[in-house]
Amino acid sequence: MTENQMKVDWAALEAKPEFRALLARKARFITAASVFFVVYYFSLLVLVGWFPDLMKKEVLGRINLAYLFALSQFFMAWGLAWLYTRKAAQWDLEAANIVRGH
């Protein structure tokens, strides 16, 4: 019987402290990453609204801080997605080990 075909006692798995710890670590990471993303995203709006003179400051020719900050959001989102995929791969390995009983 392959690993995909084996029967899993989900109630017993849920009761394992290792599984609960894994879920707690995953929830902490996802919550922190989500809060960071929302704060970073809305900070551009706050900065442009409350500190327009600062955000109008040209830093690279005619490119101002607001444009650079907006561009940085793409890199932040890509970086966060990259970090999440790495963490998710680790969680998958941990979950598989817990299911196998290691």
N, C-alpha and C positions, 0 to 999 in steps of 0.2 A: 504494500500500500504506500503510495507516495505521500509526501507531506501535505499536498493539497487535498488528498482524498481522506486523510485521517479525520476522525470525529473529534471535536473539541468540546469539552464540558465547559461552556461559557460561564456558568454560574460559579464553578470552582475556580476558573481562571480569574474572574472578577474579584474573588475573595483573596487572591494572593497579594501579599504586601508588595512584592516586586512589581506587579501589574499596576497597583494603585499608585506606587511611587513614580512609575513611568508616566502614567496619565497626569499626575500632578506636575512633573517636570515639563511635560508637553504643554499643559495649560498655562503654566507660568511663562514659558517662552512665547507662546502665541499671544497671550495678553500683553506682555511687555512689547513685543514687536508691533502689535496693533496700536497700542497707545503711542509708541514712538512715531509710527507712520502718520497717525492723525495729527499729532502735535506738529510734526515737521511740515506736513501738507498745509495746515491752516496758519502756520507761522508766517508764510509768505503773505497771505491776505492781511494778517494783523500788522505786519511790518509796513506793507504798502499803505494801509489805511491810517496808521498812527504815526509812522515815521516816513512820510513821502520824500522829504528832502534827503534823508539818508539813502533811501532806495534809488533815488535819481542820480546818485553820485556815479559818474563814469569812471570805470576802472580799467577797461581795455578798449581804448579808442572811444567809440560812441556806445559801447556796451556798458550798461549800468548794473548796479548790484541786483536789482529786481530781476533782470534777465538771467544773470548768473545763478541766482537762487532758484529761479524756475527751472533752469537747465539741470541744476544739481538734484532736483527732485527725481528726474529720470534715473540718474546714477544711484540715488538712494534706493529707489524702488527695485532696480536691478540687483543691487547689492543685498537688499533684504530678501529678495526672491532666491538668490544664490545661497545665502546663509540658511534660509528655510529648507531648501532642498537637501543641503548637507545634513542638517539636523534631522530631517524626516527620514533620511536613509539610516541614520544611527538608530532612530526610534524603531524603524522597521526591523532592524537586526535584533534589537533588544526584545521586541515583541515576539519575534520568531523564537528566540532562545527561551523566553518565558513559556510560550506554548509548548515547546519541546520538553520543558521541564529542567532546563540547565540552570 
